[in-house]
Amino acid sequence: MIRARWLGRVPYREAWDLQRALARRSDDDYLLLLEHPPVVTLGAHADPSHVRSDLADAGIERVEVDRGGDVTVHAPGQLVGYPVVSVGTGPHQGAAHVRRVEQVVLDALVSLGVPSERVGRLEGYPGVWFDAATPGAVPRKVCAVGVRVSHGRTTHGFALNVDPDLSVFDHVVPCGIADLGVTSLVAEGFGRPLPEVVDALVRAAGAHWGGVADDARIVTGPAGGAAPPTPPGAGDDRAVRPPRAGQPIAVRRLQHAGVDPDATLPVAVRKPDWLRAPATMGDGFLGLRRSLRELALVTVCEEAGCPNISECWSDGTATFMINGDRCTRACGFCKVDTRRPLPLDPGEPERVAEAVARMGLAHAVVTCVARDDLADGGAGAFAATIAAVRHRSPATRVEVLVSDFRGDPDALALVVEARPDVFNHNLETVARLQQAARPQAGYARSLTVLARAADAGLSTKSGLMVGLGETEDEVMAALADLRAVGVEVVTIGQYLRPSSRHLPVARWWAPAELARVAEAGASLGFAHVQATPLTRSSYHARQAADAAAGTAVPA
């Protein structure tokens, strides 16, 4: 069985790191389907003279990679597929894998109505070609194929030209072949909407790799960050009404993802008893609040309206929020202020360290607002805060809950090098609902951030909220993906709508349902799965870290 994922538009280096993590850490077979921003990649034996010198001026990235083949171009409108699968370690496995990948593409094209006599292989030239067997015709490549096999696992794959701007190929000698052309499905008169091509490739891949795991909606729902979302309901026959005028943009995005707002719960609906957290305002709560006010510190407990604030504060635990209290993003589920952020406070790390020392914390959690206005996305402040806490309280374990830093590996490295005891980054929701919940982030990017941290030897953690319209199959698929990139601890809790301007609640998940998900998650190999209606990212963080202690992979 193969797990197929439509990831939207993903920067090349992020997709490459994600592939490598899946190949190294997971035994599951994956097919990652996505688009790339304009990029030229050079294989291990590529001729540099096959690339023009004006790539940067044209806004095209250049990346040297470890696959076979020569020069390949990626651009929007090209459907890229990365099969990360097990092929064994015997001789000629790479060549056999290339043939299978070619056949998957050929089968998909024929299923889309391309005559089998029009597309095929060209002897000596890997890939899929138009008119390779047509007498008198000049063969034209529609799909490039280049792979790498290491320790019996594959990376890289194919690039199928659906409808890219073919002029981007003028900057290179494609695949090092100067005397043959490049084409696309649209140029050949066989254009299809991208979701249809995705579906055809998934079906063909399933036929060659023993079927498709997970629910079909996981494959073709909207996902990714900067990519235009896939039309709702792609791959099924659901009817989705157009958005009504005056609907909040968060609600319109959710409807675009296939969730009917008219079927969601009203803002004022009474919560079930299991979602009612008792309020406890004892000495512990009041003392912690007093310390936070004296030190002018912000907690996500207050800013995000966490339902567990009484329990956690009474127990002497809080999640400190650094980099100010104003976020540069406007996620559809989050209550945190989104006004223009203020300059960083250089004294904030020391005040957090003072609060940790006053409270005598054995486990401190530090999170942040997203700061896309800063060159490092606020990563430097995390490193400074970790260092300050360690200086004042050497025995305190430090957990960080970070943003994605816009995928910048250099920013992430600042946090990694500070060596937090727990590295937490939330996936937040399933692939289909990413655009609705957090349009400035992405499913693939979050998996890549977690993969990079795990590969650096950190103990990694992530969280999901439920109740936005996801299915249980989708939640399980997200858990499988998190485990596949090395995540050790996961938290799952019920989404609660902060206001009428935020995403609506599609339904309440009952405690028994979440217990079933936790049990299934544990079977995937997580060290700890916390799944209850009131679970939040930092809920019982110390206990979760205790459960995961000693499970990190050394760097």
N, C-alpha and C positions, 0 to 999 in steps of 0.2 A: 504494500500500500504506500502511496505517496501523499504527503501533505502539500497541497497547492495553496499558494498565497499570492493574491494580487496586492501589491504594495504601493501603487501609484508612482509618482516621480521621485526618484531617490538619487542623491549624488553618488557618483561612481565609487569613491573610496569607502563610503558607508556600506554600500551593498557588498563590496569586496570583503570588508571586515566581517560582515554578517555571515557571508558564505563560509569563511574560514572558521568562524566559531561553530557553525552548525556541523561542518565537516570534522572538526576536532573533538567536539564535546558530545555530539549526539549520534546515535545509531539509526535514527529515523531518516527516511528518504524525504527530501523536500524538493519542490519546484517553486522557485521564487520568480514571479512575473512582475515586470515593472517597466518604467521608462527611465532614461537618464537625461539630464541636461546635456548640452553639447560637450562631447569629450572624444578625444582620440586616444586609443590605447595601443601600445606597442608590445607585442609578444616577446618571449625570451630571445628569439633569434631574428627580430625585426631589423630591417635595414633602415636606419635613421633618414636616409636620403629619400625615403618614400613619404616623408612628412614635410610640408611646406613650412617656412619659418614664420608665417604670419598668423599662427594659431591664436596667440594671445590677443592680437589686434582684432581678430574675428570673434573674440569671446569664447574660444574653445579651449577647454582644459586638455593637458597632455599628461598621460599616466603610463609609466612602464610597469608591466605586469608579468606574472609568472606562468601564463598559459602558453600553449603552442601557437603557431600561426604568426602572421606578420602584423600589418597595421589594420585596425578596425575602427570604424566611426560609429558613435552612438549619438542620437539626437531625439527630441520629442517626435512622436509619430512612429517611432520604431519600437516594436515590442521585444523586450529582452527577456530571455528565460535562462535561469541558472538552476539546472538540476544538481542538487547536492545529494548524491546517492552512493550506495555501496556497490562496488563492481568486482571485488576480489583483488588479489595481489598477483595473479598469474601473468604470464607474458601476453602481450597484445591486448590487454584490457582497455587501454586508451583508444586504440583503433576501433575496437568493438563498440565502445561507448559512443564514439563519434557517429558511427553508423546508426546506432539506435536513436540518437538525438535527431539526426537527419530524417529518419523514418517517422519519428513523432511529428516533425514539422510537415513532412510530405502528407501524412495521413490527415492532419488537420486541414491543410490546404484543399485537399480533395473533398473533404467533408463540407468545406465552404463553397464548393462549386467550381473549383479550378480543375479543368480536365487533366486527368492523370498523364496524358501524352504531352501536356505543356510544361510540366514541372518534373524535375528529377535530379540526378547526380551528374556531375561532370568528372570523368576519370582524371585522377591526379589533383583535383581541386576540391577540397572539403567544402561543404555547404549545400544549399539548395538553389537550383538554377531554373530559369525559364528557357525553354527551347534548346536545351542541351542536346536533344536527340533529333531536332528538326533540321533536315537537310537544307543547307544554304543560309540558315539563320545564325546570327551571332549570339552565343549564350550570354545571358544577363543574370547576375547573382541577385537573388531576392533575400537570401538568408545566409549570413556568415556563421560559421561554427568554429569554436576554438575552446579546448578544454585542458584541464590539468588533472592528473590522477596522482594522489599521494597517500600511501598506506591504505590503499583500497577504497578511498573516498574521493569524490570528484568535486571540482569547483569550475567556475566559468561555464560557458554554454553556447547559446545561440542568440542572434540578433536578427529578427524578422522585420523587414521594411514594410510596414503597413501603409503609412502615408507621411514619411518624413520629408523635409525639404532636401531634395537630392543634391542641391548645390553644395551642401556641406561636404560631400564626398570630393569636391574639387580641390580640397586642401590636402589630399593624400593620394597615394596610389593604393586603392583599396585592396587589402590582402596581398599587396605586392604584385598584383596582376595588372599590367599596364594596357593590355590589348583586349580586355573583355569588359563589358559594361556592368553597371549597377542599376537595379530597377526597384520598383515597389509594387505592392498589390494594386494600388490605385492607378499607377502608371500603366499597368498591364490590363486595366479594365475589370479588376476583380476586387474593388474596394469593399470593405465591410467595416461597420462600427467596431471600434477596438474591443468592447465587451464581448462581441460575438467571436472575435478571433481568440480572445482569452479563453472563452468557454470551449472552443474547438480544440485548443492546445491542451487544456486540462483533460478533456475526454480522451484525446489521443495518448496523453501521458499515462492516464489511468489504465489504458489498454496494454501498455508496455510494462508498467510497474505494478501490476496486481491490483488495480483499483485506486480510487481516490479516497483518502481518509477525510474525516470531518464532514460537516454539513456543507452542501453546495453553496449556500449563501455566503459562507466565509470567503469563498474564492473571488466572487465578482462584486461584492459590495464595495462602496467607496472606501478608499484608504489612502494613506500617504500624506505628505505635507503640502508641497507646492503644486502638485498636479491638479488639474481640473477634476472634480469628482466624477466617477463613473455614473451614468444614468441610473436612477433607482430601479431596483427590481431586475437588474440585468441577470439573465440566466433563469428567470422564472416568470410566472404569469401574473404576479401581483399587480393590481391596478393602484397607482398612487396619484391622488388628486393633486392639482397644482396648488402651491401655497396661496393662502388668502392674504389680501392686502392688510397691512397693519400688524401682521404677526411679528413677534420679536425675531431677529435674525437667527438666534440660537434655535428657536423652534422650527424655522424654515429649513435650517441645515439638517435637523433631525428628521423632518419629513422627507427631505431629499434622500436620506439614507434608508427610507422605507418604513419609518415609524409614523403611524397616523396620529396626529395630535388630538383628534377627536376621541381617540380610544385611550388617551392617557388620563391620569388622575387629576382632578381639580386641585388648585393651589390650597384651598381651605379644607381638603378632605381630612378626616380624623385618622390619625396614625394608629396602627395596631398596638396593642399593649406591649408587644415585644420591642417596639421602637421608642418606648418612653423611658428615658434614663432618669433615675432618681437624682434630685439635686441635693448635694451635701455641702454646706457652707461652714464647716468646722474650722478649728484653729489652723489646721494644715493648709486649707484652701486660702484663708484670709492672710496667713503669714506669707505664703508664696506670692500672692497678688501684691502684697505690700513691698516685698523685695523687688519684684519686677518694676513697680512704679518708681521706687527709689532709684533704680539703675537705668530708668528710661529704656527698658527693653520691650520688644514686641514678641508675642507668641502667636503661632498659627492656631493655637487652641481658641483664642479670642477672635482673631481676624477671620477665620474660616467658619466660625460658629460651630465648633465641634461638640457633638452631643455628650462626649465623655469628659468634658472639662472638670466637672465636679469630682468624679471618681479619681481622675489622674492628679489633679491639683491637691486633693485631700491626701493622696498617697505621696505627695512631694515630687511629682514628675511633671515636666512641661516640655514642649517642643519650641525651642527658641527660633525666631524667624529673623534672619539677618538681611543685610542689604536694603534696609528700609521697609516700609509697609505699603509701597506702591508698586504694582506689577506692570510690566510693559505689554502683557498679553491680556486678552479678554476671553478666557475659556468659558464655555457655555455653562459650566457647572459650579464655578468658583465665586465665592463672595468677596475675595480680597480686592481692595481698592485698585483701580486701573488708571488713576490720574498720572500726569507726567511725574516721573520719579525725581526725588531730591538727590543731591550729591551724596556719596557714601560718607558715613561717619567713621573716621579713622579710629575712634575710641571704642567702637562697638565690640570688636573681638575681646578686648580686655574686660568690658562690662559683662559679657556673657561668661567669661571665665570666673569673674567675681561671683556671679549668681550661682554657678555650678559649685563653687567652693562653699558659699554660704549654705546652700541646700544640702551639701554633703552627698551629691549624686554619685552613685556607682555607675550609672549609664545616662549619658546626656545625648539628646537628640537635637540636631541643628538643621533647620531647613531655610528656605529663602523664597523671595519673590523672584520671578524671572526678570532679568536685567539685560534685555537685548540692546540697550543703549550703551552698555559698557563693552570695551574691546574684548575682555575675557568673560563676558556674561556673568560676572560676579564670582568667578571661580577663585580668584585671588583672596577674596574675603573669607571663603570657606577655609582655605589653607591657613590664613592668619588666625582664624577662630580655633581651628584644631590645635595649632601650635600654642595658643594662649591657654586653652583649657589644659593641655598636657603639662604646661609649665606650672600652672597653679595646682592642678589635681592629677598627678601622674598616674594614680590608680584608676581614674575614671575612664570607662569605656566610652568612646565617641562614635555616634552614628550620625551620618549625614543623609539628608533627603534633598537631592539636587535637581535642578532643571536639566534640560538637554544641552545647554550651552550652544544651541544652534548647530550641534553636531561637530563643533570645533575640537579636534583631538588635542590640540595644544592647551586649550582651556581645561579640558578634562584632565590632562596630565598634571596640572597644578594641584587638583584635589587628590588624584591617585598618589602623587609623590608625598603628600602629607600623611598618607597611610591611615585613613579612618578605620575603626574597627569594623564598622558595618557601612556599606555603600548602598544607599537606597535611591532608586529612581522609579517613579510610578509609570506603568504602562497605561493606567487609568481605565481604559475600556477596550472592547474588542475591536478588531480591524475595521469592521463595517461602520462603526460609529465614531471613528477618530475625527473625521472632518467636522462632525457636529459638535463633539465635546471639546476639541482643542485644535482649531484650524491652523494654528501656527506651529504645531508639532507634527509628529508622524509616528506611525506604528513601527516602521523599519528603523527610524532614527532611534527610538527608545530602546529597541532590542539591541541595536549596535552599541549604544552607550553602555548598556548593561554587559554586553559581551566584552567590550574593551576593558571594563573594570574587572570582570572575572578573569580575563586573560592576564591582568596585572597582578593577580593573586589576592584580590580583595574578596571578602565575604559579601555577597550581593543579595539584594532584597528588592521586591517590587510589590505594587498594589493595584487592585482592580476595584471599581465600584460597579454595582449591578442595579438594575431597575430602570435603565434607559431604553429598553426595547431589545436587548440582546437575548439570544437563546442559550440554553444550558450547553448545547454543543459548541457554540461560539466561545463561551467561557472556558470550556475544557480545551479548545484549540489554543486559546491564548495562554493557558497554563502550560500546555505542551511546548509552545514556543519559548516561554520564559525558561522552562527547565532545559530546553535544548541549547540555550546560550549560556547556561551555567548558573542561573539564579537559584538560591538555596532556600530563601524564605519568601513567602507571599502572603499578603493580607487581602481579604475580600470582604466588602461591606456594602450595605444598602445605601444608594444615593438618596439624599434628601434635598429637595429643591429650596434654594435660599430665598428666591423671590419669583414673582410672576414673569420677570424678564429673563430668568434662567431656564435651562432645559426642564421640561416637565418630567414627572415620574411616570413611567409606563406601567409599572406594577410593583407591588411589594414582594420581595423574596422571603418566604417563610423560613424560620430557623431550621426546620428539617431539610429544606432544599439546600441551604448553605452547608449544613452538616454533611450532606451527601457529596457536595462539591469538594469539601475539605478532605473527605475520605478518598475520593477519586484523585485529588491532587497529591495526597500523600503517596498514592500508588505510583505516581510518576517519579518519585525519588526526592521530593523536596524534604529538607530537614525539618521544616515547620510550615504548616498552613493554618493561618488564623482566619476563620470565616464565620462571622456572626453578623446579625443585622447592624449592630453599632460599631463594628470593627472599622478603624481608620488606620492610616499608614503607620502611626507611631503608637497605636494602642498595644499595650503589653510588649513594648519594644524590648525591654530588658529580658523578659522571659523568652521571646523569640530568638534573641541573640544567644541566650544560654543554650537553646536547642540546637543552634547552628554552629556553636563553638567547635573549632577544629575541623570544619568541613571545607574550608577554603583551599583552592588548588594553589600550591606555591608558584610564585612568579618565575 
